[in-house]
Amino acid sequence: MLRNLSIKGAVSHNTTVGSDPVGNIARINNTLDNMPNELEMAQNRLAGVEKQMETAKIEVQVNMSCIFFVKKKKMVWIFYEYGDNMRG
């Protein structure tokens, strides 16, 4: 009968254990040996998310600049169309 084993630290690492002590040690060792790979994958995912965040920041800045430009252009157009009539 297999049971779940969770090795906990900053994160959890799960494996299964059974009735064979030698097999259990091998499974635990494999789980421990795989931790550096899991760390590297997590670091790669984090780097990807950080890159996406930087790209999003740039897009927001560009969009805000475009919005400001459009509003400014619209204000200039309104003033040009209506001139001094806007002042009352």
Buried (B, 14 or more C-beta within 10 A) or exposed (E): EEEEBEEEEEEEBEBEBEEEEEEBEEBBEEBEEEEEEEEEEEEEEEEEEEEEEEEEEEEEEEEEEEEEEEEEEEEEEEEEEEEEEEEE
